[in-house]
Structures are given as C-alpha cells and as structure tokens.
C-alpha cells in the first residue's frame, strides 16, 4: 500500500481504489485501499478521520445501496459516501473503519479532516522540537508521549523545573519563528549508521528520520508540518513530577491560542470581581486569602468561646452524651465534641447537626477506641463514615427521633 501521508503530509484529498471491504465490529466495515493519505494511529499520534466517496460508475454506487438521483439533481448526489471513523495498521495493512460498505474494485476519492490532521501535525512537530532540546541540554529521553485533540503530554526520565521548561519553551519558539524546513526521509543503511538520532526502541528494517535543523533528529513514522513556522507557537501548560522524572503538558498553534483566550477570560472575570488590575490579580488574591485566614481564625476563637459556654451548662459525667446543634458545619461540630470530651461531659459523646433525615455526626471518646461503635451506629442508622482512635465522623440518613432512640437504647455498645 502506498502511504501518501509519508510522501506529502499536507495532502488533503486523494484518489484510490478499494482493495477489500469486510464487515467489522460495531456496525463498521474494514476497508483497505491501494493507496491512502489517512494516517493510522501509531507512535503517539491519533488516526485521521474524513470521508471516502465512490467516484466510479453510478451503477456501482446504486448496487451498494444508494438511490437514483431525482430530476434536476447533480450526478454527484448518486455517489456513495462513507465516513472514516478510525484508521489502524495491522499486519502491514492499513484498515479504514467506515460506516458504509464500499464495493471492492471501485474508485474512491478520499478527503481528510484537515483541521484534525493539521492539529496533529503542529503538535507532533512541536513535541519533536521540545524533546530534542530537552535531550541536547539535559540528556533526558522522551519515554512517554500522548497526543490528542486537546494537546500533548510528554514524559521525560529526568527532573525539570518550571523555570527550565520556560527557557526551553522560548528556545523552541525561536526555532518555530525561524520558519525552518522540516525534513523527513528514509536514509540508506550506511547513512543511518552515521546519523545521531533519537529513538525510543531498537528498530528493524527501513527507518524514517524526521529532522528539524538545530532542534531535533528523531526516528518517527508520524506526520509533521513542512516548515516550523506552521506550528505558530509552542506553549508549556503544565509540569509535574511523574515516576522518576516529569510529565510535561504542551499546546501548539490554534490550541495554544484557544487556551490563552480561555485563561484571559478567567483573569478578566477575576479582575472585575476583585476590582484589581489584571496584572495585579495574584497580589489581590493573596491579600484576600490573608484576610480570609484572619477571619477564619477569629471565627474559630468565637466558636471556642461559644462551645466553652455550652459546656459549662452541662454537668460532668461518664454516661454517653448525645447533643444536637443546628446548622453547625462538620469542622465546628468536631470542635464542639472535642471540647465536650475534654471537659469530661461524657466518656462517649455523639454530636449531630442537620435536619429531616440527614445529620452529620461526630463521635468522640475520652479513652475508648470508637471504630466498633461507629460501625454499629452506621448499620443501625443507615450511616456512612469512619474514624480512627478516639474520634470518628460521618453522616446518618435518619431522623432526630431515630438517632435518639438508637442512642438511648444502647444497642450500639453491645
């Protein structure tokens, strides 16, 4: 099979002949052609999609299930058109998974979903440039690569900081804006032996090399732009530790612009909400967090005072204690139960806050571990929750009356 995408990666349409067509899985048909511009999934790059349209004798299309044109309709309307949903390579054959049967021997005209292909080409070439620079500067290898419509993730087997990634990004974009020619070819065995190139694995047979001058030389079967300027821009959008190295997220071209537009919209909204200039949003957020933290600390002190006053109203004792509080958040409920235990208001204290048949609870103890009690209470009151040591918390799906009845009956202690 002639692989047109290797010869001319910017090809959008082509003509071919159907070699085989067989029923496949999920209602699709497995179609092979004598030549194709559809890229099959592989090397981290997704497959192409598009259409295949029968261009031969109208009778061919009619026999395959199309209708005769009505008066006044163009003859093209008689053509059988199949959508190409996926493309994969198996045992040396490139299989197009179509939604319609295509008669073997018929001539077809293929049209690639160019927006999808172009996105893949930009990202794949951008990944080559960035990975090549990482390798030349730090000696790290690209050990994992995934590309989708929403961008690229690259795994490197060494550590990078965000500052280093930004410097590499700038260098990569200088290569993009230099509008360099991207070369792709099958070197002879002798030439290949002399070449220094990146490869994730040992390769057998002919090896296709892709080279960006000053950026990268790598063994690759994917599609790439003809000139680096077509990438537009390379933007690192994320970096995190992954296994023994890092995982980097990257966007190129239109996807990078769309990402910038979304983030710019968010910054503008935050700027308006905080009444701060866009360049000072981070400072305004830091100030807001400081103020919020001070308010939380003040509220915590007020809650502590309230809880101490509530504790003073209750006698000391060793009997299990059940208390209900209205509209008390789980964190404050935990604080109240802790206070009750510390003030020796009961050896076991169950605090509940809620309404209807939904009550948050905290179970605290002055000495006993509460795991077993928690499990029994959850079973009796349709609850869920857990804890360790002398405190547990969760949610009961029961009414106040049911909680009081179960607690007072004491079955949960047996």
HELIX and SHEET records of a PDB file:
HELIX    1   1 UNK A    4  UNK A    7  1                                   4    
HELIX    2   2 UNK A   58  UNK A   63  1                                   6    
HELIX    3   3 UNK A   75  UNK A   78  5                                   4    
HELIX    4   4 UNK A  114  UNK A  138  1                                  25    
HELIX    5   5 UNK A  162  UNK A  177  1                                  16    
HELIX    6   6 UNK A  189  UNK A  194  1                                   6    
HELIX    7   7 UNK A  228  UNK A  231  5                                   4    
HELIX    8   8 UNK A  253  UNK A  274  1                                  22    
HELIX    9   9 UNK A  278  UNK A  280  5                                   3    
HELIX   10  10 UNK A  281  UNK A  312  1                                  32    
HELIX   11  11 UNK A  330  UNK A  342  1                                  13    
HELIX   12  12 UNK A  371  UNK A  380  1                                  10    
HELIX   13  13 UNK A  400  UNK A  409  1                                  10    
HELIX   14  14 UNK A  411  UNK A  413  5                                   3    
SHEET    1   A 2 UNK A   2  UNK A   3  0                                        
SHEET    2   A 2 UNK A  35  UNK A  36  1                                        
SHEET    1   B 7 UNK A  13  UNK A  23  0                                        
SHEET    2   B 7 UNK A  29  UNK A  33 -1                                        
SHEET    3   B 7 UNK A  93  UNK A  98 -1                                        
SHEET    4   B 7 UNK A  81  UNK A  90 -1                                        
SHEET    5   B 7 UNK A  50  UNK A  54 -1                                        
SHEET    6   B 7 UNK A 107  UNK A 112 -1                                        
SHEET    7   B 7 UNK A  13  UNK A  23 -1                                        
SHEET    1   C 4 UNK A 142  UNK A 148  0                                        
SHEET    2   C 4 UNK A 151  UNK A 156 -1                                        
SHEET    3   C 4 UNK A 245  UNK A 252 -1                                        
SHEET    4   C 4 UNK A 234  UNK A 242 -1                                        
SHEET    1   D 3 UNK A 182  UNK A 186  0                                        
SHEET    2   D 3 UNK A 208  UNK A 212 -1                                        
SHEET    3   D 3 UNK A 216  UNK A 219 -1                                        
SHEET    1   E 5 UNK A 321  UNK A 324  0                                        
SHEET    2   E 5 UNK A 348  UNK A 355  1                                        
SHEET    3   E 5 UNK A 358  UNK A 365 -1                                        
SHEET    4   E 5 UNK A 391  UNK A 396 -1                                        
SHEET    5   E 5 UNK A 383  UNK A 388 -1                                        
END                                                                             
